[in-house]
């Protein structure tokens, strides 16, 4: 089953890292990702730019509203995601725990079952 693992953290902290701090964190995350990638279970991984670069389209009464910024006000923001193919939720939890253990500061990883939606095809 595919799982989306959504990474949340305090973006003020993350985007204030020096290049050396950023490189160190990314090296640790890469070490956690590598065995999953070698097993052919790691799909797309993405990092989002800060919420200050976000634009939200929200349904309005007559016309959609286009707003600057993220949808929700929160201390932790969605900073990135993984798409992984694991047989069980326990595997996704273990991978998320490993990511969390090498990520400095407070962070959380939300795990959701995921399917690739292509109109006209049956989701798997």
Secondary structure, 3 states (H helix, E strand, C coil): CEEEEEEEECHHHHCCCCHHHHHHHHHHHHHHHHHHHHCCCEEEEEECCCHHHCEEEECCCCCCEEEECCCCCCCCEEEEEEEEECCCHHHHHHHHHHHHHHCCCCEEEEEEEECCCCCCCCCC
